[in-house]
Amino acid sequence: AELLDEKLMGGCETDSIDCMIRIAKQLGATQLLYGRVAPRGVRFGVALKLIEVDSRIEKSWVGDVVDSDPSLQAAARDGYAGLVGKVR
């Protein structure tokens, strides 16, 4: 599911924790991991958030600015591992 679509259907205008938890529950999820890739000139930055639905704990991870597909993928893996604790 695309997060933007879920936000529009749920009437969410922001990434507030209440809105994200509502989306997670609609998806039947106990956790919601989402993020952004933002251009910075010819490079990119990666920011991820993980929300634990039941406890309402929100964790954030911001990666180093990366400049290629392999390093962008590596940053996403590092962020996932940093938030979830393992990489599949």
C-alpha positions as CSV (number, residue, x, y, z in Angstrom):
1,A,0.0,0.0,0.0
2,E,1.2,3.5,-0.7
3,L,1.3,5.7,2.4
4,L,0.0,8.7,0.6
5,D,-3.1,6.8,-0.6
6,E,-3.7,5.5,2.9
7,K,-3.3,9.0,4.4
8,L,-5.8,10.4,1.9
9,M,-8.3,7.6,2.5
10,G,-8.0,8.0,6.2
11,G,-8.3,11.8,6.1
12,C,-4.8,12.4,7.4
13,E,-3.0,15.6,6.5
14,T,0.1,14.9,8.6
15,D,2.3,12.1,9.8
16,S,1.0,12.4,13.3
17,I,1.3,9.3,15.5
18,D,-2.5,9.0,15.8
19,C,-3.0,9.0,12.1
20,M,-0.2,6.5,11.4
21,I,-1.5,4.2,14.1
22,R,-5.0,4.4,12.5
23,I,-3.5,3.4,9.2
24,A,-1.5,0.6,10.7
25,K,-4.6,-0.8,12.4
26,Q,-6.5,-0.6,9.1
27,L,-3.8,-2.7,7.5
28,G,-3.8,-5.2,10.4
29,A,-0.2,-4.3,11.3
30,T,1.4,-4.2,14.7
31,Q,4.2,-2.0,13.4
32,L,4.4,0.6,10.7
33,L,7.7,1.5,9.1
34,Y,7.7,4.4,6.7
35,G,10.2,6.9,5.4
36,R,11.3,9.5,3.0
37,V,14.1,9.9,0.5
38,A,14.9,13.6,0.0
39,P,17.1,15.0,-2.7
40,R,19.9,17.2,-1.6
41,G,21.5,18.6,-4.7
42,V,22.8,15.6,-6.6
43,R,22.7,13.5,-3.5
44,F,20.0,12.0,-1.3
45,G,19.2,11.7,2.4
46,V,17.1,8.9,4.0
47,A,14.8,9.2,7.0
48,L,12.8,6.3,8.5
49,K,10.3,6.0,11.3
50,L,9.0,2.9,13.0
51,I,5.8,3.0,15.1
52,E,4.9,0.2,17.5
53,V,1.1,0.3,17.4
54,D,0.2,-1.1,20.8
55,S,2.8,0.8,22.8
56,R,2.7,3.9,20.7
57,I,6.5,4.0,20.7
58,E,7.9,5.9,17.8
59,K,11.6,5.4,16.7
60,S,13.4,7.5,14.1
61,W,16.5,6.9,12.0
62,V,18.2,9.4,9.7
63,G,20.9,8.1,7.4
64,D,23.9,9.6,5.9
65,V,23.4,11.5,2.6
66,V,24.0,9.0,-0.2
67,D,24.7,9.5,-3.9
68,S,24.0,6.2,-5.7
69,D,21.5,3.4,-5.9
70,P,23.7,0.9,-4.1
71,S,24.5,3.3,-1.3
72,L,20.8,4.3,-1.1
73,Q,19.8,0.7,-0.7
74,A,22.6,0.2,1.9
75,A,21.3,3.2,3.9
76,A,17.7,1.8,3.8
77,R,19.0,-1.6,5.0
78,D,21.0,0.1,7.8
79,G,17.9,2.1,8.8
80,Y,15.7,-1.0,8.9
81,A,18.3,-2.9,10.9
82,G,18.7,0.1,13.3
83,L,15.0,0.3,13.9
84,V,13.9,-3.3,13.8
85,G,17.1,-5.0,15.0
86,K,17.7,-7.4,12.1
87,V,17.8,-7.6,8.3
88,R,16.1,-10.3,6.4
